[in-house]
């Protein structure tokens, strides 16, 4: 479900950020990441990365017209979702693969390098997706919830701008978020075609995959991920302040 993907995206970013920041010290190809991850552990960049990665963890479900991401921005995302559903061959096909995660990351990096407006739009959309996915809003109040989402997204973006967040890591966060989604769906009973265009689906053996939307996900996995994200934020931000 949407909130599970978003929370897992945030959790993975908070988990891997220190490792990413340490890679340039290894030299070689890893050293090329130095400009991208130089400030990745500052509080503002860490929070921004977690939100972007959470939003990006929703992107593979663009192939599902009934998914959270397809409903987030009204008719625009619904039409976009219908297009992705058609061009990718249906739900859990092309967009649920390593190829899609890599293409999304590289494409975002190129966009961010050449078009600052495009970069900012991507950031705003990812923040909005993340907030929508984790359920910020008022139940049964669609318009009010949308206005709250818009307000909080704008406030977060303005705050990050005031803190000089540079988003050099943006493509990396997008790729990690998409990959987190794919791994999560591989843990369900349907699996994913990780190596698309090869059609073989990767999933857990012996039919022990998670059943989406059932009690385990709603009553245990979702709350557990919430605790993990809060705990990781506390660990990462405790030594510093915004």
Secondary structure, DSSP 8 states (H G I E B T S, - for coil): -HHHHHHHHHHHHHHHHHHHHHHGGG-HHHHTTHHHHTTTTSHHHHHHHHHHHHHHTTGGGGG-TTSHHHHHTTHHHHHHHHHHHHHHTSTTSTTSSHHHHHHHHHHHHHHHHH-HHHHHHHHHHHHHHHHHHTT-S-TT-HHHHHHHHHHHHHHHHHHHHHTT---TTHHHHHHHHHHHHHHHHHTBSS-B-TTTTS---B--GGG--B-TTSHIIIIIIHHHHHHHHHHHHHHHHTT---
